[in-house]
Amino acid sequence: MTVSRRSRLLAVLGAVFVGLAVILPNVAHADSPPSARIDSVRVSPGHAGFVLTTSNVPGQLDSKTVRVHAGTTALPARVTPVGNTTTTAAPPRAVIIVLDTSGSMAGSGIAAARQAALSYLASLPSDVQAGLLTFSDQPRLAVRPTTNRAAVRTALARVQATGETALYDAVRAAVAALDAARLGASAQRRLVVLSDGVDTSSRAALTSVTGQLAAERIAADVVAFRYGSGDASAAQKIASAAGGRVLAAGNAGELTAAFAAVARNFTARANIELTVPDALAGRNVTLRVTVGSVSTKTAVTFAAVTAPATASPAPPNTAQQAGADRKFWSWQLLALLGGVFLVVLLAVVLLRWQGVREDSARRLVQQISHYGPRREVDQTSETEGAAARTAVGFVGQALRSSGAEQGLARRLDLAAVHRKPAEWALLTACGGAALVAALILLGLSPLLSLPIGLVGSWIVQHVYLSFRIGRRRAAFSEQLPDVLQLIVGSLRSGFSLAQSIDAVVRDGTQPAAGEFSRALAETRIGVDLGDGLNRVADRMDCQDLRWVVMATRIQREVGGNLAEVLKNTVDTMRERAQTRRHVRAISAEGRLSGVIIVSLPIVLGAWLTFSKPQYMSPLFTTSVGLMLIAGGAALIIAGAFWIRALVNVEA
């Protein structure tokens, strides 16, 4: 061979090696060097512990592979691998296996890929979330990132090879899946991409995929399976975008080894607990930890073991004494409040709620009383205690002296509460006492709890009676058209107006029967029927009944068919009621919106005040905050009136 021919041959070989260097740069077969690190060292008498973190170290961390020495002394160690159930403060870690299932992987290729992925799952630390994404013509997310290895293994068993190779679309879909997992900014996220050829059907461009990997700092390790002399430049660009690497594999064994190397990218962590002998207590030693061929060390001073000494009697602790005093006084307070509760309970029991079954004679008297003047029935039984009668008598005398008995009796009658005013006032006072006791138990000052409890109990009973009165008046207004229809039928049958009203009373529909019985009873003592009905209209605040009385009087003066007049009145009332219900239905959304808009800032402000008082304190402790509260309250009140004006439609 001449010199010129040798020169040309060397030049050709050099060009081949340069081309391979350009085509397959950084295609790795070896891992980065293994390492170990000691963190979070803690010592206590007779014990020590730390967290061991390893990287690229083969095998599991257990008591057989981890050896600990303090100088030349071997220490017994208990090794607990740190997993997803033992670390809650550690940053989360996740990886998605991006598996090529195109037609070129059919047969032995997909079987080798499945086996390599299974071994990769077995090598991952238990806290690493693993997912699976397969791709051929288009990507498909089989399993989202999860610590449930069984779900990933089940999905791997079902993969089939067919179609084209959409590599770039698959990488982009895997990045989107990691984003959807919402692992946080501190999470370690990686991709393991296995493909046996170049992209053939993706819609995404290579530059956009690599740019997305770099922007989101998601490292992608690409396993180039059976590439041979194929173009691996795309795989290299995907891997180098965020610090990944390319691993070449030509057969099933190399493929499994490549996946095992990639698995060591995730560091393994273990909690090490040591038993320190007494000979090393209090000494400063070099702690050396060996895992396989890797070792690391750190300086540790073990805690000294002190013998228990006979302690002299300690002086009394003033803080503890103060705590005991507080506890003593708290028990006294509880006993006092318990006594108050028992007194209140005794008063309620002595007053007894109405509900005792009455005998037939009393029921007959009540039925007859519907047709006579209304009288208060003395429900005081012989078994009622003297204490209850004394309490009721004292409260009744106080109500009479203050002039409040008649007003309270009228409200009780309108609300259909069968209680004497004195009994109702006594029950209200008992409820106020119970509320005062509850506020004191919650820690409120007794001087502040007393007025709040009394005023609160009065407001509650007033609202309760007002609610019952309003509901009873509404029920009367709803029953009035039916009552008038019954009167019309009676008039057409030849009955007089008084006899027709008597039929309504005997019908027994409350509250209409009870109220019309009042008017009928007044006629027995010489009161005009129209005046009696007018009083019923005033009691029930019913404008429709006032119109009925007016129509009756006009008919009485000018003559005519009263039944026909009342029939027309009933038709008008029913049409008005239907229109009123229709208006309420169409304005319901506006009324509900008004309630929500008005109550939302109040409820939210109260919740923030109780849950985060330090956050809301500037509103109550600064002048600017007080001005904001006043302005907000004024705007809420103005908005409430404005919304009420918008939704209040007169029907």
Secondary structure, 3 states (H helix, E strand, C coil): CCHHHHHHHHHHHHHHHHHHHHHCCCEECCCCCCEEEEEEEEEECCEEEEEEEEECCCCCCCCCCEEEEECCEEECEEEEECCCCCCCCCCCEEEEEEEECCHHHCCHHHHHHHHHHHHHHHHCCCCEEEEEEEECCCEEEEEEEECCHHHHHHHHHCCCCCCCCCHHHHHHHHHHHHHHCCCCCCCEEEEEEEECCCCCCCCCCHHHHHHHHHHHCCEEEEEEECCCCCCCHHHHHHHHCCCCCEEEECCHHHHHHHHHHHHCCCCEEEEEEEECCHHHCCCEEEEEEEECCEEEEEEEECCCCCCCCCCCCCCCCHHHHHHHHHHHHHHHHHHHHHHHHHHHHHHHHHHCCCCCCCCHHHHHHHHHHCCCCCCCCCCCCCCCCHHHHHHHHHHHHHHHHHCCHHHHHHHHHHCCCCCCHHHHHHHHHHHHHHHHHHHHHCCCCHHHHHHHHHHHHHHHHHHHHHHHHHHHHHHHHHHHHHHHHHHHHHHHCCCCHHHHHHHHHHHCCCCHHHHHHHHHHHHCCCCCHHHHHHHHHHHHCCHHHHHHHHHHHHHHHHCCCHHHHHHHHHHHHHHHHHHHHHHHHHCHHHHHHHHHHHHHHHHHHHHHHHHCHHHHHHHHHCHHHHHHHHHHHHHHHHHHHHHHHHHCCCC
